Amino acid sequence: MTPAIAALLLAGVSQAAPLPQPAPPPAQVGEAPAASPPAATPRGRPRNARGDTLEHFNRRMFATQQGFDRRLFRPAAMGYKHVVPQPVRSGIRNVFSNLGEPIVFLNYLLQLKPGKAAETLARFMFNSTLGIGGLVDVAKLPAIKLPHRPNGFGNTLALYGVKPGPYIFLPFVGPSTLRDLLGGQADGLVLPLAVGSPFDRLEYQAPRAVLTGLDTRAEADDDLRALFAGAVDPYATLRSVYLQNRVAEIQRLRGTRAKAAGGELDDPLADPASGATVPASDAPELSDPLADPAATSSPTATPAPSAPDSAPELADPLTDPAAPQANPRTPNPPSTPLP
């Protein structure tokens, strides 16, 4: 049955004359009329999560992306990982990353961070010359110590106070916000507008999109499987992780530590031996299961009580517990002779 025929049938049913209903029995004298059942209230759409005003649309796009990833994208990415040797994949990744360093440099200038801009420019020069056009990332070696720092117009807009806007999930783009989506489009226009060929040609942009997409998906496979393995709602889990990471990145860019309510941005894997103070938790699952809940906890350690002179289990089992106990440390008094 086609959708059009089904729609016509539903319309005909809804517009058909209602069947005659049997008349209710007459009410008895002195009997109150039966109350009519309450009308069913229409069930409204569930409310969207905070910051996700497009949640209904985003969930549909996420389901579409999951189906495409399961049937085509992940198999192709894993095949790319198994067929192409790791040094070749690293070289391709380094070349495209090196071509993005001028965009990082420009954004550091717009953010009024000349030191970071100079380091990015030096990294670009080292990798473009000693690294054979970026094939080898020599700038991250211990002798140079110039690692890659991701940056873009999304960070620049956030640094100047532009709000993230609604959360957006798009196929082939992934999780984003309105601000980051516009910033990413601006990043992609820098080289085509500033340099031109070959960055504005399809012969460059199509292989770049395919190779970077396959490589990114293959490298993130373990993380995605671990993220979604125990997730009750994979869409909400990915949204939460992305938004929290973006908050942390912006806070680091501003030079402040990310601190959100509830501490969900704190590092859960922090080394307790590193000297960092770990706040006490009042969660029952983290408390001592053998501690007396009626006892008042003290921040200082309470000295352990001294051990008794003799343990009860080592006492004489034939001794009358009601008889007075003689102090074994006091000598017995001399006995008085009988008259």
C-alpha positions in Angstrom: 0.0 0.0 0.0 1.5 3.3 -1.1 1.6 6.2 1.4 -0.8 8.2 -0.8 -3.4 5.4 -0.7 -2.9 5.0 3.1 -3.4 8.7 3.6 -6.6 8.7 1.5 -7.9 5.7 3.5 -7.1 7.5 6.8 -8.8 10.6 5.6 -11.9 8.7 4.5 -12.1 7.0 7.9 -11.8 10.3 9.7 -14.4 12.0 7.5 -16.9 9.1 7.5 -20.2 9.5 9.4 -20.0 8.2 12.9 -21.9 5.0 13.6 -25.1 5.4 15.7 -24.4 4.8 19.3 -27.0 3.0 21.5 -28.9 5.4 23.7 -27.9 5.3 27.4 -30.5 3.8 29.7 -32.8 6.2 31.4 -31.7 7.3 34.8 -33.8 6.1 37.8 -35.8 8.5 39.9 -33.6 9.9 42.6 -30.4 8.6 41.0 -27.7 11.0 40.0 -26.6 10.9 36.4 -23.4 9.0 35.8 -20.3 11.2 35.4 -18.8 11.2 32.0 -15.2 9.9 31.8 -12.6 12.6 31.6 -11.4 13.5 28.2 -8.0 12.2 27.3 -5.4 14.9 27.1 -3.1 14.9 24.1 0.4 13.8 24.9 2.8 16.5 24.1 6.4 16.1 22.8 9.0 15.7 25.5 10.9 18.8 26.4 14.3 19.3 24.8 17.5 19.3 26.9 19.0 22.5 27.9 21.1 24.0 25.0 19.6 21.5 22.5 16.6 23.3 21.1 16.9 21.2 17.9 17.0 17.9 19.7 14.3 16.3 17.6 16.1 17.1 14.4 19.5 16.3 15.9 18.4 12.8 17.0 17.1 12.0 13.5 20.4 13.2 12.0 22.3 11.1 14.6 20.3 8.0 13.7 21.0 8.6 10.0 24.7 9.0 10.7 24.8 5.8 12.9 23.1 3.8 10.1 25.6 5.2 7.5 28.5 4.6 9.8 27.5 1.0 10.6 26.9 0.0 6.9 29.6 1.9 5.0 31.7 4.4 6.8 33.2 2.3 9.6 34.0 -0.7 7.3 35.7 1.6 4.8 37.7 3.3 7.6 38.8 0.1 9.1 39.7 -1.2 5.6 41.8 1.9 5.1 43.5 1.3 8.4 44.4 -2.3 7.6 45.4 -1.8 4.0 47.4 1.5 4.2 50.6 1.1 6.3 50.8 3.1 9.5 53.8 5.3 8.3 51.9 6.3 5.2 48.8 7.1 7.1 50.8 9.2 9.6 52.5 11.0 6.7 49.2 11.9 5.1 47.8 13.1 8.4 50.9 15.2 9.1 50.7 16.9 5.6 47.1 18.0 6.0 47.8 19.1 9.6 50.7 21.1 8.5 48.6 22.8 5.9 46.3 23.9 8.7 49.0 25.6 10.7 48.5 29.0 8.9 44.9 29.0 10.1 46.0 28.4 13.7 48.6 31.2 13.3 46.0 33.6 12.0 43.6 32.8 14.9 46.3 33.3 17.5 46.9 36.8 16.0 43.2 37.6 16.2 43.2 36.4 19.8 46.1 38.8 20.6 48.5 35.9 21.5 51.7 36.8 19.7 53.8 34.2 21.6 51.6 31.3 20.5 51.4 32.7 17.0 55.2 32.8 16.8 55.5 29.2 18.0 52.9 28.1 15.4 54.8 29.9 12.6 58.1 28.3 13.8 56.4 24.9 13.8 55.1 25.4 10.3 58.6 26.4 9.1 60.3 23.4 10.7 57.9 20.8 9.4 57.7 22.4 5.9 61.5 22.3 5.5 63.1 19.6 7.8 59.9 17.6 7.8 59.8 17.3 4.0 56.7 19.3 3.4 55.0 18.2 6.6 55.4 14.4 6.0 57.4 14.1 9.3 56.4 16.1 12.4 59.9 17.1 13.5 58.6 20.1 15.5 57.2 17.9 18.2 60.5 16.2 18.9 62.1 16.8 22.3 64.8 18.9 20.8 62.3 21.4 19.4 59.2 21.0 21.6 56.7 22.7 19.4 53.6 20.5 19.5 50.5 21.0 17.4 47.8 23.3 19.1 44.4 23.1 17.5 42.8 26.5 17.1 40.1 28.0 14.8 37.6 30.8 14.4 35.2 29.0 16.7 37.7 29.5 19.5 38.2 33.1 18.5 34.5 33.9 18.6 34.2 32.2 22.0 37.1 34.2 23.3 35.4 37.5 22.4 32.2 36.4 24.1 30.1 34.9 21.3 27.7 32.3 22.8 27.8 28.8 21.5 24.2 28.8 20.4 22.1 25.6 19.9 23.8 22.2 19.7 23.7 20.8 16.2 24.5 17.3 14.9 24.9 16.9 11.1 25.9 13.8 9.1 29.5 13.9 7.9 30.1 16.9 10.3 29.3 15.3 13.7 28.6 17.2 16.9 28.9 20.9 16.9 27.2 24.2 17.9 26.1 27.1 15.7 29.1 29.1 16.7 31.6 26.2 16.0 29.8 25.3 12.7 30.2 28.9 11.4 33.7 29.0 12.7 34.6 25.8 10.9 33.2 27.1 7.6 35.4 30.2 8.0 38.5 28.1 8.6 37.8 26.2 5.4 37.7 29.4 3.4 41.0 30.8 4.5 43.3 28.9 2.1 41.0 28.9 -0.9 40.5 32.7 -0.6 44.0 33.7 0.5 46.1 31.3 -1.7 43.7 30.0 -4.4 44.8 27.1 -6.5 45.0 24.2 -5.7 43.1 24.7 -2.4 40.0 26.0 -4.2 39.8 23.1 -6.6 37.7 20.0 -6.3 40.8 17.8 -7.1 42.3 18.9 -3.8 39.2 19.2 -1.6 37.6 15.9 -2.4 40.7 13.7 -1.7 41.4 15.7 1.4 37.9 15.2 2.8 37.9 11.5 2.1 41.4 10.8 3.5 41.0 12.9 6.6 37.6 11.5 7.2 38.6 7.9 6.9 41.8 8.4 9.0 39.9 10.3 11.8 37.2 7.6 11.9 39.7 4.8 12.1 41.8 6.4 14.8 38.6 7.2 16.9 37.1 3.7 16.6 38.3 2.5 20.0 37.2 5.7 21.8 33.8 5.6 20.2 33.2 1.9 21.0 34.2 2.6 24.6 32.0 5.6 24.8 28.9 3.9 23.4 29.4 0.5 25.0 27.6 1.2 28.2 25.7 4.3 27.2 21.9 4.1 27.7 21.4 7.0 25.4 24.4 7.3 22.9 23.1 10.6 21.5 23.0 12.3 24.9 26.3 10.8 25.9 28.1 12.1 22.8 26.4 15.5 23.2 27.5 15.7 26.9 31.1 14.7 26.1 31.4 17.2 23.2 30.0 20.2 25.1 32.1 19.5 28.2 35.3 19.2 26.0 34.5 22.5 24.3 34.0 24.3 27.6 37.3 23.0 28.8 39.1 24.1 25.6 37.7 27.6 25.8 38.6 27.9 29.5 42.2 26.8 28.7 42.3 29.3 25.9 41.3 32.0 28.4 43.9 30.8 30.9 41.4 29.7 33.5 40.5 26.2 34.7 37.3 24.7 33.6 35.0 24.4 36.6 31.4 23.4 36.2 28.7 22.6 38.7 29.1 19.2 40.1 32.7 18.9 39.0 31.9 17.0 35.9 34.9 18.5 34.2 37.3 17.4 36.8 39.8 14.8 35.8 38.5 11.4 37.2 41.8 9.8 36.5 44.0 12.2 38.5 46.9 10.5 40.3 46.2 10.6 44.0 50.0 10.4 44.6 50.7 13.6 42.6 50.0 15.8 45.7 46.8 17.2 44.4 44.1 17.6 47.1 41.1 15.4 46.3 37.9 16.7 47.9 36.0 14.4 50.1 33.0 12.8 48.6 29.7 12.3 50.5 28.5 9.7 48.0 27.4 6.6 49.9 29.0 4.3 47.4 32.4 5.9 48.1 32.2 5.8 51.9 33.6 3.1 54.2 31.0 0.3 54.3 32.1 -0.7 57.8 31.9 2.8 59.3 29.3 3.6 61.9 26.8 6.0 60.3 25.9 7.4 63.7 29.5 8.3 64.5 30.7 11.8 63.9 33.6 11.9 61.5 36.5 14.0 62.4 39.0 15.5 59.9 41.9 14.4 62.2 42.9 10.8 62.7 41.6 9.4 66.0 44.3 7.3 67.8 43.5 3.7 68.1 42.5 2.5 71.6 45.1 0.7 73.6 44.9 -3.0 73.6 43.5 -4.6 76.8 45.8 -6.5 79.1 44.3 -9.8 78.2 42.0 -10.8 75.4 38.7 -12.4 76.4 39.3 -15.3 74.1 42.5 -16.1 76.0 41.0 -16.0 79.5 40.3 -19.1 81.6 37.1 -20.6 80.3 36.4 -22.2 83.8 36.6 -18.9 85.6 33.3 -17.6 87.1 32.5 -14.3 85.4 30.6 -13.1 88.5 33.6 -13.6 90.8 35.8 -10.6 91.4 38.9 -10.7 89.3 42.2 -10.3 91.0 44.7 -8.0 89.5 47.5 -10.2 88.2 50.0 -7.3 88.6 49.3 -6.9 92.3 50.9 -9.5 94.6 48.6 -11.4 96.9 48.4 -10.1 100.5 50.0 -12.4 103.1 47.5 -14.8 104.7 46.6 -14.3 108.4 47.2 -17.4 110.6 44.2 -18.9 112.2 43.9 -18.7 116.0 
